[in-house]
Amino acid sequence: MNEVKKPKKPMIYYYIIVVLALLLFNAFVTPWIMERQVEEVDYGTFISMTEKKQISRVDIQDQDNTILFTDKDENVYKTAKVEDPDLTDRLYGAGVSFYGEEIQQTSPILTAFLTWILPLLIFIGIGQYMSRKLMEKAGGKNSMAFGMGKSNAKIYVKSSEGIKFSDVAGEDEAKENLAEIVDYLHNPGKYKEIGASMPKGILLVGPPGTGKTMLAKAVAGEADVPFFSMSGSEFVEMFVGMGASKVRDLFQQAKEKAPCIVFIDEIDAIGKKRDGRIGGNDEREQTLNQLLTEMDGFTGNNGVIILAATNRPESLDPALLRPGRFDRRVPVELPDLKGREDILKVHAKKIKVDVNVDFNKIARMASGASGAELANIVNEAALRAVRDGRKYATQADLEESIEVVIAGYQKKNAILTDREKLVVAYHEIGHALVAAKQTDSAPVQKITIVPRTSGALGYTMQVDEGNHYLMSKEELENKIATYTGGRAAEEIVFGSITTGASNDIEQATKLARAMITQYGMSKDFDMVAMETQTNQYLGGDASLTCSAQTQAEIDQKVVELVRRQHEKAAQILLDNREKLDELSQHLYQKETITGGEFMKILNS
């Protein structure tokens, strides 16, 4: 988009410049104007002009030892004073007026005008002009001293190079909702004909990186109306009342340019729930109250549609979320398989890509990735192609870039001992073998024991064939067993355990606890929620909502569940000990094998 309106500097900035300019004017320009041109001559020339009666006035400066005189044309001359007893008689005889004081070079009126009146008039004129401009911009009544109460909203207009809906992929439902808003702004008649009115506010909610702000930019690119954009944090000021003033100024500008769209990014910065403290008068609460009034107060905001984005909807004030303010909530979730494939294709248009790239496979490998992460994957692939001296990105570049995003870059200087390398090989094959011998497990895509910058000494990548929305109790238990397969392999082969299973332990415990406290998969607790989830889009923190006695029982059930699956994984590996050794030795030699190689050896 082309930004056509930028935040102005505070008024005090311009006043300081004007004052400095006036000081310089008085110090240098005024003396230069007041000083008449004085020509310096010798004493003989002065005597000669006196005898020729060309002088009209003489001023004798005893203190400076100089003589100033003017001719008939009012030109001023200066000469050095010398000892001349006949000077007075000579001047008297020539009819010259002579004085003992300085010639007045400029009139007192002109001096006063240049020194005081003219600078004052310039200062007042500039101040009046700037005040009028400021009042016109702010609607004539919402201006505050030095512009501190003005909004810094950026105004965008439609441009041929801006983001359009065609540039946004993977969020078809959100695009449909917003396309309806654009259509209403273009063709309001067909909606008014049936009596329908557009929502006053639309709230975009979803995890970071899913494209909420990009969708808002796409609306700006498609709409033919002014588009105001501002972040929620820009309303919060050091001085109390400034945030509320900025809200008033923003909506005043929007109403003047209606119909228009106002976009507030990260609205949770000012829209948090009020805490109900007696006497609460903080800046954020005043700003929120003003926002509530502007969105649906007595005056209304006809023709102004509010777009807002947040990844913390649970923290917003209920008064802000009610119909009439935000009538519609548009989820912008993580993309599914088709969505990921479409997003990859959109970003792949920006780089040179091999025609044989399988975007469906890349999308399956990048399960759970957001739009921003997919864009990063494509960019990493292009950078890797440049490092390797190729003119375009290949399938291998894209697959490697996924591993870079998941586990980091390969550590070229990490040298494992032979025993450590063998332990890691058995550990990773333990994961893969347990996964392959269980039903409903995702196929193994790749196994490697090359250390990564994330700290992983190796990893096993599993890739689902398609979308997976529901998981049964058996599938979750199999997943826990897969997590424990690496430690089980170490115990069986080496008779000891290492620190390499720390992340596996964390993931297995987290999944087992969720099965009991959130999914109701324990017979002892039935369908009772023992845990609530907060910050759904920011990591999903959970907090227990039960007594201390129940918490102890939950801990016991979690330990029992993980232990059963650990024993099951160990039994699978014991039953396939020969394949465990064969596959581990193969991985030890090659360091990285594909899922196809793994299955070929396993089934041979």
Protein Blocks (a to p, Z undefined) as FASTA:
>chain_A
ZZfbdcdddfklmmmmmmmmmmmmmmmmmmmmmpccdddddfklmmmmmmnopafbdcdd
fknopacdddfkopacdddddddfklmmmmmmnopacdfbdcdfbdfklmmmmmmmmmmm
mmmmmmmmmmmmmmmmnnopmccehhlmpcfbdcddddfkbccfklpghilmlmmmmmmm
mmmmmmmmlmmmnopacdfbdcddddehiopmmmmmmmmmmpccdcddddfklmpcfbgh
jlmmmmmmmmmmmmmmpccddddehkllmmgccehighiacfklmmmmmmmmmmopfkop
ghiacddddfblklpcfklmpghiamcccddddddfklmmmmmmmmmmmpccdfkbcfkl
mmmmmgoiafklmmmmmmmmmmmmmmnopabdcfklmmmmmmmmmnopadfkbccdfklm
mmmmmmmmmmmmmmmmpghiacdfbdcfbdcfkopabdcddddfbdcfbdcfklmmmmmm
mmmmmmmmmmmmnopacfklmmmmmmmmmmmmmmmmmnopafklmpadfbdcehklnopa
acddbdfklmmmmmmmmmmmmmmmmmmmmmmmmmmmmmmmmmmmmmmmnopacfklmmmm
mmZZ
